Amino acid sequence: MLHPLSSDIPKPERFTYPFCYEPHPLCILAAEEVKREIERIGPKEGKMFGVLVVEGGFLAAYSGLLEGRNDWEYFVPPVYDAQQPDGYFKQREKEISLASHHSPLTSKKMSQDLQLWLFRQYRMLNAKGETKDLVDIWHDYHTSPKIRDKYPLPPGGTGDCCAPKLLQYAYQHGLKPICMAEFWWGPSPKSAIRHHGEFYPACRGKCLPVLTWMLQGLDVDPNPEEKGLPHLGVEIVYEDEAIAVLNKPSGMLSAPGRIDSYSVATWAQQRWKGAMLVHRLDMMTSGIIIVAKTQEAYHHLQRQFEERTIKKKYLALVEGVPEKDHGIIDLPLSSDPINHPRQMVDYEHGKRAITEYRIVKTLDSGSKLYTLNSKLYTLLSLWPHTGRTHQLRMHCAHQEGLNCPIVGDELYGHKSDRLYLQAQAITFVHPLTKNRMHIELPDSLT
């Protein structure tokens, strides 16, 4: 399972923080080797693969099963093999299937007991040589009774992702981990967005509790998301005694966050006592935010948002060119339970999300971005008819939407110097004068 890696690239000082990282050059080199093996196998489905560089070479893994198998020789084995046809798990599954025809309640209880038994078989190591099974890891991490009641057991498939498999094999065989990375290979799943060949962080829902345990004893990079944010300035676009309209820069929080309290809200409250944000923008989105200076103005504007009489227009610079000049995107969205804060297309449980778009212009070869990256880009106007989390980003990036991710969208596209999404214009009724106001910013993207 240990593959050679010939390189004079210096090793990193610390091990990879797996939930937010830039792949180390050694991992990129190892991934290129793994891609050749994947091409030899020729899988038809999209799959997450991982590499773990250790002293003396590297290990490779895939998430779950690959082409229905978990025994490919090039890759590390599962932490626990539940696929043996004569094993307890598969035999018990057959019994449960038979019981489901006669007693659904009994079958459900048997399934829950089997899942508990299975998670007890996953005895995960950490770098200190300590062992703990998945159930205990889950309960020790999620100490809140509310979470425990709602999620008494880990999600299905926990322990079968790339990172836990790689670390488990390394610990079992006395190998010293150096750095790690995961990448997607093949077509994107229909619900989420994955780009062929791109590197991705470990999933949080399944892997955060497990890797928090398994990384104990390693010197790990600090979480870059816990670094303080720069204290950026805010432009006042319009102001009177009732409201202020601000231009938020990309990279600034709308409201205080878990790590940093500095935000548009705190900036406004320092300037105008009792000021309240009427709505928010994602941290990396720039543009218009309205602040209410009085309770009356706040409630008046809130009602307009609730009644959807406020109209907002965004500008987005996207990769590629949409097939049509204008149109409507209607894709239901829900949160991805194992990859917060990502969203996914969910026709069964998602909330309806509607976005209108129109092409403003296509950037030709004379543009700075095109020259740097040899890609075509399109500037779009976007009008959200609903207000779902990451709606514009998902509707642009998803293959059933425009299939053109917004430039700089690290969650659904590719990293850049910023997210090229601007809340450019807003139309609303002034809470005091009752006059309809329209405020528009110049294009800050191109």
Secondary structure, 3 states (H helix, E strand, C coil): CCECCCCCCCCCCCECCCCCCCCCHHHHHHHHHHHHHHHHHCCCCCEEEEEEEECCEEEEEECCCECCECCCCCCCCCCCCCCCCCCHHHHHHHHHHHHHCCCHHHHHHHHHHHHHHHHHHCEEECCCCCEEEHHHHHHHHCCCHHHHHHCCCCCCCCCCCHHHHHHHHHHHCCCCEEEEEEEEECCCCCCCCCCCCCEECCCHHHHHHHHHHHCCCCCECCCHHHCCCCCCCCEEEEECCCEEEEEECCCCCCCCCCCCCCCHHHHHHHHCCCCEECCCCCCCCEEEEEEECCHHHHHHHHHHHHCCCCEEEEEEEEECCCCCCEEEEECCEEECCCCCCCEEECCCCCECCEEEEEEEEEECCCCHHHHHHCCCEEEEEEEECCCCCCHHHHHHHCCCCCCCCECCCCCCCCCCCCCCEEEEEEEEECCCCCCEEEEECCCCCC
